[in-house]
């Protein structure tokens, strides 16, 4: 006699989920990495990246907590920096439990952000970034993200642990991906290309005599990221930014005349 059927719960993974990468920044325990691997595999995701943090490869606790997601756990990519983690990703979504902060993109509930993730991931790669269990993501890390999201809760304490937060976010994206969704008719620029354009613009402005607050270029780069995060930049937009930066460099070198 065959066992009970659970077809209503046994759904195929939508194809766009292969374009979504879950990025854990400096997780503290192997068990949390294993639990996160299990959480995303349950929802049909396979891409996991770990930036620094604890060693979890071939760790017994990680394997026990993964429970059926050993392939995701062992296939997780370990990198040493955010730039390595963000390589090839077009849209970055940072997670946080903070309220509005002037230094980071506006924080929106995951249910409001999930449709955007679903749409973009039909064609482009999206990274969901999770911070440290005790400190979360730092301002500079959230500032690198194009959008910030959170899981609404009644109380701040106790908060969701890392794997629980990963599970809720993965579920919302999976749920939004089940229906028929058309992909964006855009040529999105990868995050690292946007960052290179921002750094180029900052360097050009300094050559032209601009002095950032306390001499720290990051104080100028941060608001630029915030401005550009409100737009969906295509590759042609990034090329325009580089052209503007090059023109500023020429002006600073005295190779062009002033307008007028």
C-alpha positions in Angstrom: 0.0 0.0 0.0 1.5 3.3 -1.0 1.8 6.2 1.4 -0.3 9.3 1.4 0.0 11.8 -1.5 1.2 15.3 -0.8 1.1 16.7 -4.3 -0.4 20.0 -3.2 2.8 20.6 -1.2 5.2 19.1 -3.8 5.6 21.9 -6.2 8.3 22.3 -8.9 10.8 25.0 -8.4 10.2 28.0 -10.7 13.1 28.5 -13.0 13.8 32.1 -11.8 14.9 30.7 -8.4 18.2 29.6 -10.0 19.0 33.3 -10.4 18.6 34.1 -6.7 21.6 33.8 -4.4 21.5 33.9 -0.6 24.5 35.6 0.8 25.5 35.1 4.5 28.0 37.6 5.9 30.2 36.2 8.6 27.8 33.7 10.2 28.9 32.7 13.7 28.0 29.0 13.8 28.2 26.1 11.4 24.7 25.1 12.5 23.2 28.4 11.3 24.8 27.8 7.8 23.4 24.3 7.7 19.9 25.5 8.8 20.0 28.3 6.1 21.0 25.7 3.5 18.0 23.6 4.5 15.7 26.6 4.5 16.5 27.7 1.0 16.5 24.2 -0.5 13.0 23.6 0.9 11.8 26.6 -1.1 13.6 25.5 -4.3 16.8 27.6 -4.1 20.3 26.2 -4.5 22.7 29.2 -4.6 24.4 29.9 -1.2 27.4 32.2 -0.7 29.2 32.6 2.7 31.4 35.7 3.3 34.0 34.8 5.9 32.7 33.6 9.2 32.9 30.2 10.7 34.2 27.0 9.0 31.2 24.8 8.0 32.5 22.5 5.3 32.4 18.9 6.5 31.2 20.1 9.9 29.0 17.7 11.8 26.7 20.3 13.2 26.2 22.0 9.9 25.5 18.7 8.2 23.0 17.7 10.9 21.1 21.0 10.7 21.2 20.9 6.9 19.2 17.6 7.0 18.6 16.8 3.3 20.3 19.9 1.9 23.9 18.5 2.0 24.2 19.3 -1.7 23.5 23.0 -1.1 25.7 23.1 2.0 28.7 21.5 0.3 28.2 23.4 -2.8 28.1 26.8 -1.0 30.7 29.2 -2.2 33.0 30.6 0.4 34.5 34.0 -0.4 36.6 36.6 1.5 34.9 39.8 0.6 31.6 41.4 -0.5 33.0 42.2 -3.9 33.6 38.5 -4.5 30.1 37.6 -3.3 28.5 40.3 -5.5 30.4 39.3 -8.6 27.9 38.8 -11.5 24.9 39.9 -9.5 22.7 42.7 -10.9 20.4 43.5 -8.0 21.3 43.4 -4.3 18.7 43.2 -1.5 20.0 43.8 2.0 18.1 42.5 5.1 17.9 44.4 8.4 15.7 44.9 11.4 16.5 48.6 11.6 14.0 51.4 11.0 14.7 54.2 8.5 18.3 55.3 8.4 19.5 58.2 6.3 22.6 56.3 5.2 20.8 53.2 3.7 18.0 52.6 1.2 14.5 52.7 2.6 13.6 49.6 4.5 10.5 47.8 3.1 8.7 44.6 4.3 9.8 41.5 2.4 6.3 41.0 1.1 6.5 44.3 -0.7 10.0 43.7 -2.0 9.4 40.1 -3.2 7.5 41.0 -6.4 10.5 43.1 -7.5 12.9 40.2 -6.8 10.6 37.8 -8.7 10.4 40.1 -11.7 14.1 40.9 -11.9 15.2 37.2 -11.3 13.3 36.1 -14.4 16.3 37.4 -16.4 18.9 38.7 -14.0 20.8 37.6 -10.9 19.6 38.8 -7.5 21.5 38.6 -4.3 19.8 38.5 -0.9 22.3 39.6 1.8 22.0 38.6 5.5 24.2 40.0 8.2 25.8 38.7 11.4 23.6 37.1 14.0 24.6 39.7 16.6 25.3 42.8 14.6 23.5 42.4 11.3 24.9 44.2 8.3 27.0 47.3 8.8 26.0 50.7 7.3 28.5 50.4 4.5 27.3 47.0 3.6 23.6 48.0 3.6 24.7 51.0 1.5 26.0 48.7 -1.2 22.5 47.2 -1.6 19.9 48.6 -4.0 17.0 47.8 -1.7 16.7 47.0 2.0 14.0 44.7 3.4 12.9 43.3 6.7 10.6 40.7 8.2 7.9 42.6 10.2 7.5 41.4 13.8 5.5 42.3 16.9 8.5 42.7 19.1 12.1 43.5 18.5 13.1 40.9 21.1 13.2 38.0 20.6 14.1 38.5 17.0 14.2 35.9 14.3 17.5 33.9 14.1 19.4 33.8 10.9 17.9 30.6 9.5 14.4 31.7 10.4 14.9 35.0 8.6 16.3 33.2 5.5 13.3 30.8 5.6 10.7 33.7 5.6 12.5 35.6 2.8 12.9 32.4 0.7 9.2 31.5 1.2 8.0 35.0 0.1 10.1 34.9 -3.1 9.0 31.3 -3.8 5.4 32.1 -3.3 5.6 35.1 -5.6 7.3 33.0 -8.2 4.7 30.3 -8.5 2.4 32.4 -10.8 3.2 33.5 -14.3 5.6 36.5 -14.2 7.1 38.3 -17.2 10.7 39.3 -16.9 11.8 43.0 -17.1 12.6 44.3 -20.6 15.8 45.8 -19.4 19.5 45.4 -19.8 20.4 45.6 -16.1 23.9 46.6 -15.1 25.7 44.3 -12.7 26.2 45.7 -9.2 30.0 45.7 -9.5 29.8 47.8 -12.7 27.6 50.3 -11.0 30.1 50.4 -8.1 33.0 51.0 -10.5 31.1 53.9 -12.1 30.4 55.4 -8.7 34.1 55.1 -7.7 35.1 56.6 -11.1 32.8 59.6 -10.6 34.1 60.1 -7.0 37.7 60.1 -8.2 36.9 62.5 -11.1 35.2 64.9 -8.7 38.3 64.9 -6.4 40.5 65.6 -9.4 38.3 68.6 -10.1 38.8 70.0 -6.6 35.9 68.5 -4.7 36.7 67.7 -1.1 34.6 65.1 0.6 33.7 65.4 4.3 36.8 64.9 6.4 38.6 63.9 3.3 36.8 60.5 3.2 35.6 59.6 -0.3 33.1 57.2 1.1 31.1 60.1 2.5 30.4 61.1 -1.1 30.1 57.6 -2.5 27.4 56.6 0.0 24.8 59.2 -1.0 25.5 58.4 -4.7 24.7 54.8 -4.0 21.5 55.8 -2.2 20.5 58.0 -5.2 21.2 55.3 -7.8 19.5 52.6 -5.7 16.2 54.3 -6.4 16.7 53.7 -10.1 17.1 50.5 -12.0 20.3 51.2 -13.9 21.0 49.6 -17.2 24.4 49.1 -18.8 23.8 52.2 -21.0 23.2 54.3 -17.9 26.5 53.1 -16.4 28.3 54.0 -19.7 26.8 57.5 -19.4 28.1 57.8 -15.8 31.6 56.9 -17.0 31.4 59.5 -19.8 30.4 62.2 -17.3 33.3 61.1 -15.1 35.8 61.2 -18.0 34.6 64.7 -19.0 35.1 65.9 -15.4 38.6 64.4 -15.5 39.4 66.3 -18.7 38.0 69.5 -17.2 40.2 69.0 -14.2 43.3 68.5 -16.4 42.5 71.7 -18.3 41.8 69.8 -21.6 38.3 71.2 -22.1 36.9 74.7 -22.1 34.2 75.8 -19.6 30.7 75.9 -20.8 29.3 79.4 -21.5 
